Each structure stands twice: as C-alpha cells, then as structure tokens.
C-alpha cells in the first residue's frame, strides 16, 4: 500500500512538472497552434478580426496592423470602389487556389526547420496543395517569433522572395 501511495505521488509530481514545463510551448508547436486558430476563422482584414489575433502578435506587429487599418480607412474614404491593400485577407498563407467540382480546398501546412538566435526564432512553414489537388509544395514562409514573458509572440513573416510583412506594413505609400 505504501509503495502505491509513493508511486502515485511520484507520478503526480512527474505529470505536474510536465505541465509546468509546457507553459511556454516550443516555437513549432506555437506556429501550428496559430495556423489552426487562423484557419478556424475569417481571413478578412478587419478591426474585429485583428482584435481576435492580438494575443498572437508582438506589440510592435500589433502597432503596425493598427496603423494599416487607419491608412486603409483613409484610403477607402477617398477611393471607395478600390480594393484595399490587404483585400485578399491577412497575408499569412498563399492564396487558396485549389478547386475540385466547384469546391474550394484549403492548402495544407507543416512546420519545417526551426532556427533560434537568442530570444528570436524563425519557424519555416511549408504550404502544399491538398492531396485532392495533387499535394504539390506551393511555398515556404518563415514566421519570426520573439519570446516574451508570456511565451512566444509572432513578430513578422518572411515570404519566399525574402520580403517581410513588416516591410509591407511600413511602406511609405498606401
């Protein structure tokens, strides 16, 4: 009986240590969680949708998105029939172009290489067409993360051509 109690206490301590160690998930797990969150909601670039994303982004990236919303509103006031800069939605993935029998299928994704430099980390995310559309690789983005007090936060995206989302958000002209 004593052995069972001691064994139970040891198992509980190991499990508690495992849960405690998971309070800051590794970078690849964080990025996969973000994309699960992202694909479960609307991709339209609006203030309401941006509020839902805030918890995932660094303060610097949130500030740039807030600035983009203000610029977009001012631009659309002058050009109400034009498509806004992020008119295709948040730029976190390649556009969905897979259609079979008049039905659209989302791209698939998986995390690739993870490189760390101090409190900054890059996680590759590899996008592919779904199997029903051939399963071919489409693009590889890099998600730049910073590790803050509460864990990982997304600070930027680096596209296949080397451009960065933050560069788009800082562009001088709308």
VENVEN-V322292 format. One record per backbone hydrogen bond with DSSP energy under -1.0 kcal/mol. CO is the residue of the C=O (numbers start at 1). NH is the residue of the N-H. If there is no record, write none. Layout:
co = <CO CO>
nh = <NH NH>
This chain:
co = <1 2 3 4 5 6 7 8 9 10 11 12 13 14 15 16 17 20 26 27 28 29 30 31 32 33 34 35 38 43 44 46 47 48 49 50 53 54 56 58 59 60 61 62 63 64 65 66 67 68 69 70 71 72 73 74 75 79 84 86 90 98 100 103 108 110 113 115 117 119 120 121 122 123 124 125 126 127 128 130 130 131 136 139 141 142 143 144 144 145 146 148 151 153 154 156 157 158 159 163 164 165 166 168>
nh = <5 6 7 8 9 10 11 12 13 14 15 16 17 18 19 20 21 23 30 31 32 33 34 35 36 37 38 39 41 90 46 50 51 52 53 54 56 57 154 62 63 64 65 66 67 68 69 70 71 72 73 74 75 76 77 78 79 82 87 89 92 105 103 100 128 126 124 122 120 147 117 145 115 143 112 141 110 138 108 133 135 134 129 127 125 158 123 155 156 121 153 151 148 146 58 144 165 142 162 159 168 169 170 171>
